[in-house]
Amino acid sequence: VMSERHVLVVHPDAREGDALAARLNEGNSSWRVATAADRAAFERTLQGRPLDALVIDGSLPGVPPEALFKTASTQCPAAFRLALSGNFDQGTTLRTMGYAHQNLWQPCSPVEVQSALARAFALRDTLHNDRLRLLIAQINSRSRSLC
């Protein structure tokens, strides 16, 4: 029996965020996908049930994307963090890379997002040691070797 996966889609356009969430739910009966289109919904969801993944597409009003990722990495350190970077400028993209585990360039299809999440969940399932899983989730681009 596959365990439930709790995913949060963050998108400033509620309709687009809901559409992506609906597509991610298709064929994934064990995924529970919530959406946030404003800071209050984002923070409320982070304070609820632990998340397995966040998909962040764009900036919420008054909150730059890198701040969303930083908050998510602090409050949900074991969650997989996926950036959809088509709506970010280059500087923002570079700043988010320190907190996002993976970056998909827009435009990308919901199937690509679904595949990235499925790969992250499959990798997590192979890591049974909770301390190792947490350590890997906390790796960021600044701690990686450049050579």
DSSP file with accessible surface (Angstrom, degrees, kcal/mol):
  #  RESIDUE AA STRUCTURE BP1 BP2  ACC     N-H-->O    O-->H-N    N-H-->O    O-->H-N    TCO  KAPPA ALPHA  PHI   PSI    X-CA   Y-CA   Z-CA
    1    1 A V              0   0  199      0, 0.0     2,-0.3     0, 0.0     0, 0.0   0.000 360.0 360.0 360.0 125.4    0.0    0.0    0.0
    2    2 A M        -     0   0  125      1,-0.1     2,-0.1     3,-0.0     3,-0.1  -0.603 360.0-123.2 -80.1 136.0    1.5    3.3   -1.1
    3    3 A S        -     0   0   69     -2,-0.3     2,-0.1     1,-0.1    -1,-0.1  -0.390  33.3 -92.2 -76.7 157.8    1.4    6.0    1.5
    4    4 A E        -     0   0   86     -2,-0.1     2,-0.5    27,-0.1    27,-0.2  -0.397  34.0-148.5 -67.6 145.8   -0.2    9.4    1.0
    5    5 A R  E     -a   31   0A  10     25,-2.5    27,-3.5    -2,-0.1     2,-0.6  -0.977   4.2-151.0-116.0 128.1    1.9   12.2   -0.5
    6    6 A H  E     +a   32   0A  31     -2,-0.5    46,-3.2    25,-0.2    47,-1.6  -0.896  20.4 179.0-105.0 118.1    1.0   15.7    0.6
    7    7 A V  E     -ab  33  53A   1     25,-2.4    27,-2.9    -2,-0.6     2,-0.5  -0.935  16.3-155.2-120.8 139.1    1.9   18.3   -2.1
    8    8 A L  E     -ab  34  54A   0     45,-2.1    47,-3.0    -2,-0.4     2,-0.6  -0.973   4.2-159.3-116.5 123.9    1.4   22.0   -2.1
    9    9 A V  E     -ab  35  55A   1     25,-2.9    27,-2.1    -2,-0.5     2,-0.6  -0.911   8.5-163.3 -99.3 121.5    1.2   23.9   -5.4
   10   10 A V  E     +ab  36  56A   0     45,-3.4    47,-3.0    -2,-0.6    27,-0.2  -0.938  23.7 150.6-108.8 118.7    2.0   27.6   -4.9
   11   11 A H        -     0   0    8     25,-2.2    47,-0.2    -2,-0.6     6,-0.1  -0.977  46.0-138.3-149.5 133.0    0.9   29.9   -7.8
   12   12 A P  S    S+     0   0   53      0, 0.0     2,-0.8     0, 0.0     3,-0.1   0.753  96.0  67.8 -66.8 -21.5   -0.2   33.5   -7.7
   13   13 A D  S  > S-     0   0   58      1,-0.2     4,-2.7    -3,-0.0     5,-0.2  -0.869  73.2-159.7-100.3 106.3   -3.1   32.7  -10.1
   14   14 A A  H  > S+     0   0   51     -2,-0.8     4,-2.8     1,-0.2     5,-0.2   0.867  89.6  53.1 -55.5 -38.4   -5.5   30.6   -8.2
   15   15 A R  H  > S+     0   0  199      2,-0.2     4,-2.1     1,-0.2    -1,-0.2   0.931 111.9  44.0 -65.8 -44.1   -7.1   29.2  -11.4
   16   16 A E  H  > S+     0   0  107      2,-0.2     4,-2.3     1,-0.2    -2,-0.2   0.902 114.2  50.8 -67.1 -39.9   -3.8   28.1  -12.9
   17   17 A G  H  X S+     0   0    2     -4,-2.7     4,-2.5     1,-0.2    -2,-0.2   0.926 111.3  48.0 -62.6 -43.2   -2.7   26.6   -9.5
   18   18 A D  H  X S+     0   0   83     -4,-2.8     4,-2.5    -5,-0.2    -1,-0.2   0.881 110.0  52.8 -64.5 -38.1   -5.9   24.7   -9.2
   19   19 A A  H  X S+     0   0   57     -4,-2.1     4,-2.1     2,-0.2    -2,-0.2   0.923 111.0  46.2 -64.7 -43.1   -5.6   23.4  -12.8
   20   20 A L  H  X S+     0   0   22     -4,-2.3     4,-2.5     2,-0.2     5,-0.2   0.932 112.0  51.7 -64.8 -42.8   -2.1   22.1  -12.1
   21   21 A A  H  X S+     0   0    7     -4,-2.5     4,-2.0     1,-0.2    -2,-0.2   0.917 108.9  50.9 -59.5 -42.5   -3.2   20.5   -8.8
   22   22 A A  H  X S+     0   0   53     -4,-2.5     4,-1.2     1,-0.2    -1,-0.2   0.917 110.8  48.4 -62.3 -42.1   -6.1   18.8  -10.6
   23   23 A R  H  < S+     0   0  101     -4,-2.1     3,-0.2     1,-0.2    -1,-0.2   0.886 110.0  51.8 -65.9 -38.0   -3.6   17.4  -13.2
   24   24 A L  H  < S+     0   0    0     -4,-2.5    -1,-0.2     1,-0.2    -2,-0.2   0.849 107.8  53.1 -67.9 -31.7   -1.2   16.2  -10.6
   25   25 A N  H >< S+     0   0   62     -4,-2.0     3,-1.9    -5,-0.2    -1,-0.2   0.776  85.4 102.1 -72.1 -26.4   -4.1   14.4   -8.8
   26   26 A E  T 3< S-     0   0  115     -4,-1.2    -3,-0.0     1,-0.3    -4,-0.0  -0.402  99.8  -0.4 -62.9 124.3   -5.1   12.5  -12.0
   27   27 A G  T 3  S+     0   0   86     -2,-0.2     2,-0.3     1,-0.1    -1,-0.3   0.557 113.7  93.4  77.0   4.1   -3.8    9.0  -11.8
   28   28 A N    X   +     0   0   34     -3,-1.9     3,-2.0     1,-0.1    -1,-0.1  -0.641  43.0 169.3-127.8  75.8   -2.2    9.5   -8.4
   29   29 A S  T 3  S+     0   0  108     -2,-0.3    -1,-0.1     1,-0.3    -4,-0.1   0.727  78.0  55.6 -64.1 -18.6   -4.8    8.4   -5.9
   30   30 A S  T 3  S+     0   0   16     -3,-0.1   -25,-2.5   -26,-0.1     2,-0.4   0.512  88.7  93.9 -92.3  -3.9   -2.3    8.6   -3.1
   31   31 A W  E <   -a    5   0A   6     -3,-2.0     2,-0.6   -27,-0.2   -25,-0.2  -0.727  55.5-164.5 -90.4 137.1   -1.4   12.2   -3.7
   32   32 A R  E     -a    6   0A 110    -27,-3.5   -25,-2.4    -2,-0.4     2,-0.6  -0.949  13.9-167.8-118.1 106.3   -3.2   14.9   -1.8
   33   33 A V  E     -a    7   0A  23     -2,-0.6     2,-0.2   -27,-0.2   -25,-0.2  -0.870   6.9-178.1-106.8 119.7   -2.5   18.2   -3.6
   34   34 A A  E     -a    8   0A  43    -27,-2.9   -25,-2.9    -2,-0.6     2,-0.3  -0.697  13.4-143.1-105.1 163.8   -3.4   21.5   -2.0
   35   35 A T  E     -a    9   0A  48     -2,-0.2     2,-0.4   -27,-0.2   -25,-0.2  -0.919  10.6-166.7-128.4 155.8   -3.0   25.0   -3.5
   36   36 A A  E     +a   10   0A   3    -27,-2.1   -25,-2.2    -2,-0.3     3,-0.1  -0.979  13.4 170.2-140.4 128.4   -2.0   28.4   -2.2
   37   37 A A  S    S+     0   0   26     -2,-0.4     2,-0.3   -27,-0.2   -23,-0.1   0.328  70.9  36.5-117.1   2.2   -2.4   31.7   -4.1
   38   38 A D  S  > S-     0   0   76     22,-0.1     4,-2.2     1,-0.1     5,-0.2  -0.956  87.8-102.3-149.0 167.4   -1.6   34.0   -1.3
   39   39 A R  H  > S+     0   0  121     22,-0.3     4,-2.9    -2,-0.3     5,-0.3   0.885 116.6  54.2 -59.7 -41.3    0.8   34.3    1.7
   40   40 A A  H  > S+     0   0   55      1,-0.2     4,-2.6     2,-0.2    -1,-0.2   0.930 110.6  45.3 -62.0 -45.9   -1.9   33.4    4.3
   41   41 A A  H  > S+     0   0   11      2,-0.2     4,-2.3     1,-0.2    -1,-0.2   0.902 113.3  51.7 -64.2 -39.6   -2.9   30.2    2.5
   42   42 A F  H  X S+     0   0    2     -4,-2.2     4,-2.3     2,-0.2    -2,-0.2   0.962 114.0  41.9 -59.8 -52.0    0.8   29.3    2.1
   43   43 A E  H  X S+     0   0   67     -4,-2.9     4,-1.7     1,-0.2    -2,-0.2   0.896 113.0  53.4 -67.5 -37.7    1.6   29.8    5.7
   44   44 A R  H  X S+     0   0  156     -4,-2.6     4,-0.6    -5,-0.3    -1,-0.2   0.920 110.7  47.1 -62.1 -42.7   -1.5   28.0    6.9
   45   45 A T  H >< S+     0   0   34     -4,-2.3     3,-1.0     1,-0.2    -2,-0.2   0.906 109.5  53.2 -67.9 -40.1   -0.7   25.0    4.8
   46   46 A L  H 3< S+     0   0    9     -4,-2.3    -1,-0.2     1,-0.3    -2,-0.2   0.840 108.8  50.4 -63.1 -32.1    2.9   24.9    6.0
   47   47 A Q  H 3< S+     0   0  140     -4,-1.7    -1,-0.3    -5,-0.2    -2,-0.2   0.577 107.4  64.4 -84.0  -7.5    1.7   24.9    9.6
   48   48 A G  S << S-     0   0   49     -3,-1.0     3,-0.1    -4,-0.6    -3,-0.1   0.342 106.6 -10.4 -87.0-137.8   -0.7   22.0    9.0
   49   49 A R  S    S-     0   0  157      1,-0.1    -1,-0.3     0, 0.0     0, 0.0  -0.258  86.9 -91.7 -60.1 143.0    0.1   18.5    8.0
   50   50 A P        -     0   0  106      0, 0.0     2,-0.3     0, 0.0   -44,-0.1  -0.306  45.1-131.4 -58.7 139.5    3.8   17.8    7.1
   51   51 A L        -     0   0   16     -5,-0.1   -44,-0.2     1,-0.1     3,-0.1  -0.700  17.4-162.3 -95.5 147.6    4.4   18.2    3.3
   52   52 A D  S    S+     0   0   32    -46,-3.2    28,-2.6     1,-0.3     2,-0.3   0.687  77.8   3.1 -94.0 -25.9    6.2   15.8    1.1
   53   53 A A  E     -bc   7  80A   0    -47,-1.6   -45,-2.1    26,-0.3     2,-0.4  -0.990  54.5-154.0-159.5 151.4    6.7   18.3   -1.7
   54   54 A L  E     -bc   8  81A   0     26,-2.7    28,-3.1    -2,-0.3     2,-0.5  -0.995   5.4-163.1-126.7 137.1    6.1   21.9   -2.7
   55   55 A V  E     -bc   9  82A   0    -47,-3.0   -45,-3.4    -2,-0.4     2,-0.6  -0.982  13.6-168.1-117.2 114.6    5.8   23.2   -6.3
   56   56 A I  E     +bc  10  83A   0     26,-2.8    28,-2.6    -2,-0.5     2,-0.6  -0.930  10.6 177.0-114.8 119.4    6.3   26.9   -6.5
   57   57 A D  E     - c   0  84A   8    -47,-3.0    28,-0.1    -2,-0.6    26,-0.1  -0.902  57.3 -29.6-122.7  96.9    5.5   28.8   -9.7
   58   58 A G  S    S-     0   0    2     26,-0.6     2,-0.3    -2,-0.6    30,-0.1  -0.176  85.9 -54.8  90.9 178.7    5.9   32.5   -9.4
   59   59 A S        -     0   0   49     28,-0.2     3,-0.1    -3,-0.1   -48,-0.0  -0.744  41.7-132.1-100.5 139.8    5.8   35.0   -6.6
   60   60 A L  B >   -E   63   0B   2      3,-0.9     3,-2.8    -2,-0.3   -22,-0.1  -0.593  51.8 -74.5 -81.4 154.4    2.8   35.5   -4.3
   61   61 A P  T 3  S+     0   0   98      0, 0.0   -22,-0.3     0, 0.0    -1,-0.1  -0.256 119.8   0.3 -52.3 121.6    1.8   39.1   -3.8
   62   62 A G  T 3  S+     0   0   76      1,-0.1   -24,-0.0    -3,-0.1    -2,-0.0   0.495 115.9  93.1  78.9   3.7    4.3   40.8   -1.5
   63   63 A V  B <   -E   60   0B   5     -3,-2.8    -3,-0.9     4,-0.0    -1,-0.1  -0.930  67.9-141.2-133.1 109.9    6.5   37.6   -1.2
   64   64 A P    >>  -     0   0   58      0, 0.0     4,-1.5     0, 0.0     3,-0.9  -0.354  27.0-114.3 -66.3 149.7    9.4   37.0   -3.5
   65   65 A P  H 3> S+     0   0    7      0, 0.0     4,-2.4     0, 0.0     5,-0.2   0.871 115.0  57.8 -53.7 -39.5    9.8   33.3   -4.6
   66   66 A E  H 3> S+     0   0   37      1,-0.2     4,-2.5     2,-0.2     5,-0.2   0.872 104.4  52.6 -63.7 -30.2   13.2   32.9   -2.8
   67   67 A A  H <> S+     0   0   31     -3,-0.9     4,-2.6     2,-0.2    -1,-0.2   0.887 107.2  52.2 -70.2 -36.7   11.4   33.9    0.5
   68   68 A L  H  X S+     0   0    1     -4,-1.5     4,-2.6     2,-0.2    -2,-0.2   0.940 112.6  45.0 -61.7 -46.1    8.8   31.2   -0.1
   69   69 A F  H  X S+     0   0    0     -4,-2.4     4,-2.7     2,-0.2    -2,-0.2   0.898 112.5  51.1 -65.8 -40.4   11.5   28.6   -0.6
   70   70 A K  H  X S+     0   0  114     -4,-2.5     4,-1.6    -5,-0.2    -2,-0.2   0.939 112.4  46.2 -63.1 -45.8   13.5   29.8    2.4
   71   71 A T  H  X S+     0   0   42     -4,-2.6     4,-3.0     1,-0.2     5,-0.3   0.931 113.5  49.5 -60.9 -45.3   10.4   29.6    4.6
   72   72 A A  H  X S+     0   0    0     -4,-2.6     4,-2.8     1,-0.2     7,-0.2   0.905 108.7  52.4 -62.4 -39.7    9.5   26.1    3.2
   73   73 A S  H  < S+     0   0   26     -4,-2.7    -1,-0.2     1,-0.2    -2,-0.2   0.823 114.9  42.9 -68.8 -27.3   13.0   24.9    3.8
   74   74 A T  H  < S+     0   0  103     -4,-1.6    -2,-0.2    -3,-0.2    -1,-0.2   0.916 123.1  34.6 -80.8 -46.0   12.9   26.0    7.4
   75   75 A Q  H  < S+     0   0   89     -4,-3.0    -2,-0.2     1,-0.2    -3,-0.2   0.762 134.0  25.2 -84.4 -27.6    9.3   24.8    8.2
   76   76 A C  S >< S+     0   0   12     -4,-2.8     3,-1.7    -5,-0.3    -1,-0.2  -0.551  70.9 165.7-131.8  66.3    9.3   21.6    6.1
   77   77 A P  T 3  S+     0   0   39      0, 0.0    -1,-0.1     0, 0.0    -2,-0.1   0.785  74.9  50.8 -62.1 -25.3   13.0   20.7    5.8
   78   78 A A  T 3  S+     0   0   35    -27,-0.1     2,-0.2     2,-0.1    -5,-0.1   0.545  87.1 108.1 -89.2  -4.5   12.3   17.2    4.5
   79   79 A A  S <  S-     0   0    1     -3,-1.7     2,-0.3    -7,-0.2   -26,-0.3  -0.475  75.3-117.4 -75.8 141.8    9.9   18.3    1.8
   80   80 A F  E     -c   53   0A  23    -28,-2.6   -26,-2.7    -2,-0.2     2,-0.6  -0.629  29.7-151.8 -73.9 130.0   11.1   18.1   -1.9
   81   81 A R  E     -c   54   0A   6     -2,-0.3    20,-2.4   -28,-0.2    21,-1.5  -0.935  13.1-173.8-115.9 115.9   11.1   21.7   -3.3
   82   82 A L  E     -cd  55 102A   0    -28,-3.1   -26,-2.8    -2,-0.6     2,-0.4  -0.927   8.4-155.7-113.9 124.4   10.5   22.2   -7.0
   83   83 A A  E     -cd  56 103A   0     19,-2.7    21,-3.0    -2,-0.5     2,-0.7  -0.849   6.9-157.9 -99.5 133.4   10.7   25.5   -8.7
   84   84 A L  E >   -cd  57 104A   3    -28,-2.6     3,-0.6    -2,-0.4   -26,-0.6  -0.935  18.4-172.8-106.3 104.4    8.9   26.3  -12.0
   85   85 A S  G >   +     0   0    1     19,-2.2     3,-1.6    -2,-0.7    20,-0.2   0.338  52.7  99.3 -93.3   6.8   11.1   29.1  -13.2
   86   86 A G  G 3  S+     0   0   36     18,-0.4    -1,-0.2     1,-0.3    19,-0.1   0.818  88.7  47.7 -62.5 -27.7    9.4   30.5  -16.2
   87   87 A N  G <  S+     0   0   97     -3,-0.6     2,-0.3     2,-0.1    -1,-0.3   0.370  97.8  88.7 -94.7   5.3    7.9   33.4  -14.2
   88   88 A F  S <  S-     0   0   21     -3,-1.6     2,-0.1   -30,-0.1    -3,-0.0  -0.805  73.7-126.7-102.7 146.7   11.1   34.3  -12.5
   89   89 A D     >  -     0   0   98     -2,-0.3     4,-2.6     1,-0.1     5,-0.2  -0.361  39.0 -97.5 -79.0 170.9   13.7   36.8  -13.7
   90   90 A Q  H  > S+     0   0  158      1,-0.2     4,-2.4     2,-0.2     5,-0.2   0.901 122.7  50.2 -60.7 -42.4   17.3   35.5  -13.8
   91   91 A G  H  > S+     0   0   27      1,-0.2     4,-2.2     2,-0.2    -1,-0.2   0.923 112.0  47.7 -62.8 -42.8   18.4   37.0  -10.5
   92   92 A T  H  > S+     0   0   13      2,-0.2     4,-2.5     1,-0.2    -1,-0.2   0.918 109.8  53.5 -64.2 -42.4   15.4   35.5   -8.7
   93   93 A T  H  X S+     0   0    5     -4,-2.6     4,-1.5     1,-0.2    -2,-0.2   0.938 109.4  48.4 -58.2 -44.8   16.0   32.1  -10.3
   94   94 A L  H  < S+     0   0  111     -4,-2.4     4,-0.4     1,-0.2    -1,-0.2   0.908 111.8  49.4 -63.9 -39.4   19.6   32.2   -9.1
   95   95 A R  H >< S+     0   0  124     -4,-2.2     3,-0.9     1,-0.2    -1,-0.2   0.869 109.3  51.5 -68.9 -34.3   18.5   33.1   -5.5
   96   96 A T  H >X S+     0   0    1     -4,-2.5     4,-2.3     1,-0.2     3,-2.2   0.792  92.7  75.6 -72.8 -24.4   15.9   30.3   -5.4
   97   97 A M  T 3< S+     0   0   72     -4,-1.5    44,-0.7     1,-0.3    -1,-0.2   0.744  85.7  63.6 -61.6 -22.1   18.5   27.7   -6.5
   98   98 A G  T <4 S+     0   0    4     -3,-0.9    -1,-0.3    -4,-0.4    44,-0.2   0.701 117.4  26.5 -72.1 -17.4   19.9   27.8   -3.0
   99   99 A Y  T <4 S+     0   0   42     -3,-2.2     2,-0.3    -4,-0.2    -2,-0.2   0.617 103.7  84.5-119.0 -23.2   16.6   26.5   -1.6
  100  100 A A     <  -     0   0   10     -4,-2.3    41,-0.2     1,-0.1   -18,-0.2  -0.659  58.6-154.6 -85.9 142.0   15.0   24.5   -4.4
  101  101 A H  S    S+     0   0   46    -20,-2.4     2,-0.3    -2,-0.3   -19,-0.2   0.774  81.1  12.5 -81.4 -29.9   16.0   20.9   -5.0
  102  102 A Q  E     -d   82   0A  57    -21,-1.5   -19,-2.7     2,-0.0     2,-0.4  -0.994  64.3-151.2-148.1 151.6   15.1   21.0   -8.7
  103  103 A N  E     -d   83   0A  32     -2,-0.3     2,-0.5   -21,-0.2   -19,-0.2  -0.991   6.0-168.1-126.0 127.7   14.2   23.6  -11.3
  104  104 A L  E     -d   84   0A  23    -21,-3.0   -19,-2.2    -2,-0.4   -18,-0.4  -0.981  22.3-131.7-113.3 130.3   12.0   23.1  -14.3
  105  105 A W        -     0   0  154     -2,-0.5   -21,-0.0   -21,-0.2    -2,-0.0  -0.618  37.8 -90.8 -81.7 136.3   12.0   25.8  -16.9
  106  106 A Q  S    S+     0   0   52     -2,-0.3     2,-0.1     1,-0.1     3,-0.0  -0.588 102.7  55.2 -82.9 152.2    8.6   27.0  -18.1
  107  107 A P  S    S+     0   0  131      0, 0.0     2,-0.3     0, 0.0    -2,-0.1   0.497  78.5 144.7 -76.9 140.3    6.8   26.3  -20.2
  108  108 A C        -     0   0   23     -2,-0.1    -2,-0.1    -4,-0.1    -4,-0.0  -0.967  46.6-110.6-136.3 155.6    6.6   22.7  -19.0
  109  109 A S    >>  -     0   0   47     -2,-0.3     4,-1.6     1,-0.1     3,-0.6  -0.463  24.4-116.0 -85.1 157.0    3.8   20.3  -19.0
  110  110 A P  H 3> S+     0   0   34      0, 0.0     4,-2.9     0, 0.0     5,-0.2   0.833 117.4  62.7 -57.1 -29.9    2.0   19.1  -15.9
  111  111 A V  H 3> S+     0   0   73      1,-0.2     4,-2.6     2,-0.2     5,-0.2   0.895 101.0  50.7 -63.4 -38.3    3.3   15.6  -16.9
  112  112 A E  H <> S+     0   0   94     -3,-0.6     4,-2.2     2,-0.2    -1,-0.2   0.904 111.9  47.0 -65.3 -39.7    6.9   16.9  -16.5
  113  113 A V  H  X S+     0   0    2     -4,-1.6     4,-2.4     2,-0.2    -2,-0.2   0.940 112.5  50.0 -65.1 -45.7    6.0   18.2  -13.0
  114  114 A Q  H  X S+     0   0   44     -4,-2.9     4,-2.7     1,-0.2    -2,-0.2   0.910 110.9  49.6 -58.8 -42.9    4.3   14.9  -12.2
  115  115 A S  H  X S+     0   0   48     -4,-2.6     4,-2.6     2,-0.2    -1,-0.2   0.896 109.1  51.2 -65.1 -41.9    7.4   13.0  -13.3
  116  116 A A  H  X S+     0   0    0     -4,-2.2     4,-2.1     2,-0.2    -1,-0.2   0.923 113.1  45.8 -62.4 -42.4    9.7   15.2  -11.2
  117  117 A L  H  X S+     0   0    0     -4,-2.4     4,-2.8     2,-0.2     5,-0.2   0.930 111.6  51.5 -65.8 -43.5    7.6   14.6   -8.1
  118  118 A A  H  X S+     0   0   46     -4,-2.7     4,-2.5     1,-0.2    -2,-0.2   0.905 110.4  49.1 -61.9 -40.6    7.3   10.9   -8.8
  119  119 A R  H  X S+     0   0  141     -4,-2.6     4,-2.4     2,-0.2    -1,-0.2   0.916 111.5  49.3 -64.2 -42.8   11.1   10.6   -9.1
  120  120 A A  H  X S+     0   0   19     -4,-2.1     4,-2.4     1,-0.2    -2,-0.2   0.921 112.8  47.3 -63.3 -41.8   11.6   12.5   -5.9
  121  121 A F  H  X S+     0   0    7     -4,-2.8     4,-2.3     2,-0.2    -2,-0.2   0.894 110.8  51.8 -67.5 -38.7    9.1   10.3   -4.1
  122  122 A A  H  X S+     0   0   54     -4,-2.5     4,-1.1    -5,-0.2    -2,-0.2   0.918 110.9  48.0 -63.7 -41.7   10.7    7.1   -5.5
  123  123 A L  H >X S+     0   0  101     -4,-2.4     4,-0.8     1,-0.2     3,-0.8   0.938 110.5  51.5 -63.6 -43.9   14.1    8.2   -4.3
  124  124 A R  H >< S+     0   0   27     -4,-2.4     3,-1.0     1,-0.3    -1,-0.2   0.897 104.9  56.9 -59.8 -39.8   12.7    9.1   -0.9
  125  125 A D  H 3< S+     0   0   71     -4,-2.3    -1,-0.3     1,-0.3    -2,-0.2   0.793 103.8  53.7 -63.9 -26.8   11.2    5.6   -0.7
  126  126 A T  H << S+     0   0   91     -4,-1.1     2,-1.0    -3,-0.8    -1,-0.3   0.664  96.4  73.9 -80.8 -15.7   14.6    4.0   -1.2
  127  127 A L    <<  +     0   0   32     -3,-1.0    -1,-0.2    -4,-0.8     6,-0.1  -0.803  54.3 166.7 -99.8  97.5   16.0    6.1    1.7
  128  128 A H        +     0   0  154     -2,-1.0     2,-0.7     4,-0.0    -1,-0.2   0.692  49.8  92.9 -86.3 -17.4   14.6    4.4    4.8
  129  129 A N     >  -     0   0   93      1,-0.2     4,-2.7     2,-0.1     5,-0.2  -0.665  63.2-157.4 -81.6 114.4   16.9    6.1    7.3
  130  130 A D  H  > S+     0   0  112     -2,-0.7     4,-2.4     1,-0.2     5,-0.2   0.876  91.6  51.5 -61.5 -37.8   15.1    9.3    8.5
  131  131 A R  H  > S+     0   0  210      2,-0.2     4,-2.3     1,-0.2    -1,-0.2   0.923 112.3  46.1 -66.6 -41.6   18.3   11.1    9.5
  132  132 A L  H  > S+     0   0   74      2,-0.2     4,-2.7     1,-0.2     5,-0.2   0.928 111.7  52.3 -64.9 -42.6   19.8   10.4    6.1
  133  133 A R  H  X S+     0   0   63     -4,-2.7     4,-2.2     1,-0.2    -2,-0.2   0.926 111.5  46.3 -59.6 -44.7   16.6   11.5    4.4
  134  134 A L  H  X S+     0   0   65     -4,-2.4     4,-1.5     2,-0.2    -1,-0.2   0.928 111.7  51.6 -65.3 -42.2   16.6   14.8    6.3
  135  135 A L  H  X S+     0   0  107     -4,-2.3     4,-0.5     1,-0.2     3,-0.3   0.938 111.2  47.1 -60.5 -45.9   20.3   15.4    5.6
  136  136 A I  H >< S+     0   0   64     -4,-2.7     3,-1.3     1,-0.2    -1,-0.2   0.919 109.8  53.4 -63.7 -41.0   19.8   14.9    1.9
  137  137 A A  H 3< S+     0   0    8     -4,-2.2    -1,-0.2     1,-0.3    -2,-0.2   0.809 105.9  54.8 -64.4 -27.2   16.7   17.2    1.8
  138  138 A Q  H 3< S+     0   0   99     -4,-1.5    -1,-0.3    -3,-0.3    -2,-0.2   0.546  80.1 112.3 -87.3  -4.7   18.7   19.9    3.5
  139  139 A I    <<  -     0   0   67     -3,-1.3     2,-0.3    -4,-0.5    -3,-0.0  -0.444  47.7-176.6 -64.9 134.7   21.5   19.9    0.9
  140  140 A N    >   -     0   0   36     -2,-0.2     3,-1.6     1,-0.0     4,-0.5  -0.856  40.9 -98.5-130.5 171.8   21.4   23.1   -1.1
  141  141 A S  G >  S+     0   0   39    -44,-0.7     3,-0.9    -2,-0.3   -43,-0.1   0.781 116.6  62.8 -64.5 -25.4   23.4   24.5   -4.0
  142  142 A R  G 3  S+     0   0  159    -44,-0.2    -1,-0.3     1,-0.2   -44,-0.1   0.755 102.5  50.9 -71.6 -21.0   25.8   26.5   -1.8
  143  143 A S  G <  S+     0   0   81     -3,-1.6     2,-0.3   -45,-0.1    -1,-0.2   0.494  90.9  98.3 -94.8  -1.4   27.1   23.3   -0.2
  144  144 A R  S <  S-     0   0  122     -3,-0.9     2,-0.1    -4,-0.5    -3,-0.0  -0.613  81.3-109.8 -85.9 146.4   27.8   21.5   -3.5
  145  145 A S        -     0   0   89     -2,-0.3    -1,-0.1     1,-0.1    -2,-0.1  -0.418  16.3-148.1 -69.7 143.0   31.3   21.5   -4.9
  146  146 A L              0   0  176     -2,-0.1    -1,-0.1     0, 0.0    -2,-0.0   0.479 360.0 360.0 -91.4  -4.4   31.7   23.5   -8.0
  147  147 A C              0   0  155      0, 0.0    -2,-0.1     0, 0.0     0, 0.0  -0.531 360.0 360.0-104.1 360.0   34.4   21.2   -9.5
